[in-house]
Amino acid sequence: MTYGDNLFGTSTAFKTFQSYKPLHTIIHKYVDLGCFLIPAPMPSEWWSLNRRKRALSLYEFEVRFGKSRIHDRLLQDCFDNAHNLQRTILGERLGLKDMIVPVVRSKKTIAFLFAESFFDKEITFDMVKRVWREVSGLEVNPSLPEYREFVKALLETPILDGPLLSAYQECFELFGRLLSDDKDVETIGCHCQGGSA
């Protein structure tokens, strides 16, 4: 069915919205990561772009065993670096990475894009043991329900390795350019969809 001329397609806002579609598809369908938009003046106000479908992450165990302050301090350092350097920062703790992309307009950081906790390589049993001991302070004991939950959470954590990590980072950075009101919205959108920028 048609309803006359396609005037909506000429809307700048609509073209911008269309440019977001590839990222929306990636974060909702291909990688199960919690993703957030965080305004720089109010870092406590996190706008959810995607809620992970996994029940638990390593951070829940850090909270449970009283280690969350260590994680929070390291994460704050990463946000500070992203703000000051105005470039993507990959923070790391216990073998997991967080991605922080600053959204920059007129040489000022106005917001951050944040993708939480993923591995950049295959997880090993030695890694599981090391992380468990550091977080819980306990020895490995498969009879402990908490340990079994912990292993399940680690095994379900997404792995972004090699070209996948580079592609995800590039997509996040392009999204940051869109949010910064970059003038060349259509070119960025084309690049997001596999064209050339």
N, C-alpha and C positions, 0 to 999 in steps of 0.2 A: 504494500500500500504506500501511497505517497501523499504528502500534505503540502505540496507547493515547493518553492525554491528552498535549497539547502542553505539557508542563511545561518543556521546554527554552526555549520562547519566553518564559517568565516570568523567565528568568535575567537579572539585571542585566548580567552580563558579556556575555551573548549580545546584548542590546539595544545595548550599547556597540559590540560588534563589527559589528552590522548598520549602525550609524551611520557606521562607517568605510567601508562599501562604496562610496558614491558617489565619495569621494576616491580609493580604490583603483582604481576604473574610470577616472577621469580621468587619473591619473598613469601608468597602465599602457597605456591604449589611445588616448588622444587627444593627448597632448603628450609628445614624446620628450625629457624632461628627466631628468637625474640628480637624485634627491630623497633627502634624508637626514634622520634624526633624530639630534641631537647632544646628549648629556647635558651640561648646563652645567658640572658639576664636572670633567668629563673631556673637554675639547673635542677631544682627539686621537682619541676613540673615536666614529667615525661609523657609525651603523647605516643600512644601505642600505634605502630604501623602494622605490626603482626605479633600475635601472641603465639608462642610455641605450643605445639600440640602434646609434647612430652610432659608427663606428670611432674618429673623432678629434674633438677639440674644440679651440678656440683655446688652451686651457691647455697642451695637449701641445706646441704650437709655442712657447709662452712658456718651457716647460722646455727644449726643444731649443735655443733661442737664448739661454738664460741670463737670461731676464726673469721667471722665476717668483717671485723674492723680492719684486719690486714688486707683483705680483698678490697674493701672500700677505699683505703688509703692509696693503694696502688692504682686503682681506677681513677681516683681524683688526680693523681700525678699524670695519668695519660690524657685526661681532659685538659689539664693545664698545658701540656706539651702541644696538643692539637690546637689549642687556642693561640698559644704564643708563636708556634712555627707555621700555623695555617696550612698544615698538610695532614694527610691520613696517618694515624698512629695505630699500630697493632700492639696492643698491650698483651702481656703474657703472665700467667700465674699457673703453676702446677701443670704445665704442658698445654693448657688451654689458652686460646687467644680471644680477645675482644677487638672489634674494629670500630674506630671512631673517626668520622669524616667531618671536618669543620665546614660549615656553610658560610662562605665569605662574600660580603658585599662591600664595595668601596674600601677594600683593605681592612674591613672590620669583621670579626667573627660574630655572626648573628645567631647561630644555632649549631647543633651537632646532629649528625646521624649516627646511631649506635646499633651495632649488631653484636649480640651477646654470645659468649662462650662456644667456641668450636675448636676442633683439633685441626692442625695442618698436616698431620701424618697419621698413619695407622696406629691404633693404640695397642700396646703390648701388656702381657701379664705383669712384667716388671714395673711398668708405669702404673698399673692399677695398684700394685702393692705399695709403691712409693707414695702415691697420692693419698691412699687410704691411711697410711701411717702418719703422714704429715697433717691431714685434716682431723683425724679422730684420735691420734695418739695411741691407737690400739694395734695389736698384731692381727694379721689376716686370720679370719675365723669364719669359714663358710656356713657354720651353724647359726651365726648371728643374723637375725632378720635385717638389721641395719646395713650389714656388709653386703647382703644380697641385693638390697635396694640400691646401694651405692654402685655396685658393679653394673646393674641394669641401667642406671642413669648414665654412667660413663659410656657404655656400649651403644646407647641410643643417641649420644651426642653427635651431631653432624661432623663430617670430615670434609674440609675444603683444602684440597692439596693441589700443588702444581698449578696448571692452567685454570682449574676451577676457582682457586683463591684469587688469582689475578683477574679473572672475568668478573667475579662477584665484587671485588674492590672497584674495578673500573665502572661497573654499573652503579654502585653506591656513590662514586664520585660524580658521575654524570647527573644522578638524581640531586646531589648537592648543588650542582650548577643550575639546575632548573629552579630549585628553591631559592637561589640567590638572585633570581630575576635576571639571569643571563639573557641578553638580547636575542641570541640566536637559538630560540626555543625549538624551531622546526629542525634545524641541523642536529641538535642534541637528541631530539626525539628520533630522528632517522638513525643516528648512531646506536641508540639504545635498541632499535629494532633490527640491527645487523647491517645497517648501511655504513657509509663513511662520513666522518665529521670533517 
